[in-house]
Amino acid sequence: MAGVGIGLAVSGASGVSLGASIAGFILGLALMMPGYALGATGAGDVKFMGAVGAIVGPAMVVSAFLFTAVAGGVLAVAVAIRRQRLAATIAGTGRLIKAPGDAKKEIRSAGGSSRFAYGPAIAFGSVLAALIG
């Protein structure tokens, strides 16, 4: 997908220059790397946001990232409710806020019932950013 974004930039079809496409790719990767380093997101999520940046450029990828964070929060609450884990999820979030130095350990110790696919949040947040501007 990043190649598509750069290809669109080269052809002039995207309205984003080649330099902006490359900068957006790098910024998209950089925005997602802290979450990956903590174990909160996967490498596919990092590459997906990089690809979004390659398509929309650096200015829009920041908006896409912010909208993605909100969409991810809404999705996390919905998943927690569906799995009947809302209280546990809120408690875990409270522990992360109270002791951010322990975030990596807290995130990595979370079981599979605390995880969900983040790709839909990236897709929704990115489309919303593109529509709203």
BELFEN-V525853 format. One record per residue. N is the residue number from 1. RES is the residue in one letter. OMEGA is omega as a letter, one per 20 degrees, with the letter a starting at -180 (999 if undefined). D_FIRST is the distance of its C-alpha to the first C-alpha in Angstrom with 2 decimals. Layout:
BEGIN
n;res;omega;d_first
N;RES;OMEGA;D_FIRST
N;RES;OMEGA;D_FIRST
END
This chain:
BEGIN
n;res;omega;d_first
1;M;r;0.00
2;A;r;3.81
3;G;r;5.26
4;V;r;4.96
5;G;r;6.40
6;I;r;8.75
7;G;r;9.61
8;L;r;10.53
9;A;a;12.51
10;V;a;14.23
11;S;a;15.23
12;G;a;16.46
13;A;a;14.98
14;S;a;13.38
15;G;r;16.58
16;V;a;15.06
17;S;r;16.41
18;L;r;14.82
19;G;r;16.74
20;A;r;15.69
21;S;r;11.96
22;I;r;12.74
23;A;r;15.16
24;G;r;12.91
25;F;a;10.52
26;I;r;13.83
27;L;r;15.40
28;G;r;12.79
29;L;a;13.30
30;A;a;17.00
31;L;a;17.44
32;M;a;16.41
33;M;r;18.23
34;P;r;21.68
35;G;r;20.87
36;Y;a;19.51
37;A;r;22.65
38;L;a;24.82
39;G;a;23.29
40;A;r;22.38
41;T;r;18.63
42;G;r;16.78
43;A;r;14.47
44;G;r;11.63
45;D;r;12.40
46;V;a;12.41
47;K;r;8.98
48;F;r;7.73
49;M;r;9.97
50;G;r;8.95
51;A;r;5.43
52;V;r;7.84
53;G;r;10.14
54;A;a;8.34
55;I;a;8.29
56;V;a;11.77
57;G;a;13.52
58;P;a;15.92
59;A;a;18.46
60;M;a;16.39
61;V;r;14.41
62;V;r;17.94
63;S;r;18.81
64;A;r;15.71
65;F;a;16.73
66;L;r;20.31
67;F;r;19.69
68;T;r;17.63
69;A;r;20.68
70;V;r;23.00
71;A;r;21.06
72;G;r;20.98
73;G;r;24.71
74;V;r;25.50
75;L;r;23.61
76;A;r;25.48
77;V;r;28.75
78;A;r;28.11
79;V;r;27.29
80;A;r;30.35
81;I;a;32.55
82;R;a;31.45
83;R;a;32.15
84;Q;a;35.35
85;R;a;34.41
86;L;a;34.43
87;A;r;37.42
88;A;r;36.04
89;T;r;32.68
90;I;r;34.59
91;A;r;36.85
92;G;r;34.01
93;T;r;32.46
94;G;r;35.95
95;R;r;36.27
96;L;a;33.04
97;I;a;34.39
98;K;a;37.88
99;A;a;36.98
100;P;r;33.62
101;G;r;34.65
102;D;a;34.52
103;A;a;31.03
104;K;r;29.46
105;K;a;32.30
106;E;a;32.24
107;I;a;28.53
108;R;a;28.69
109;S;a;31.89
110;A;r;30.53
111;G;a;30.65
112;G;a;28.13
113;S;r;29.63
114;S;a;28.38
115;R;r;24.68
116;F;a;22.09
117;A;a;18.38
118;Y;a;16.81
119;G;r;13.42
120;P;r;15.32
121;A;r;16.75
122;I;r;13.52
123;A;a;12.39
124;F;a;15.97
125;G;a;16.56
126;S;r;13.61
127;V;r;14.70
128;L;r;18.24
129;A;r;17.76
130;A;a;16.36
131;L;a;19.34
132;I;r;21.93
133;G;999;20.87
END
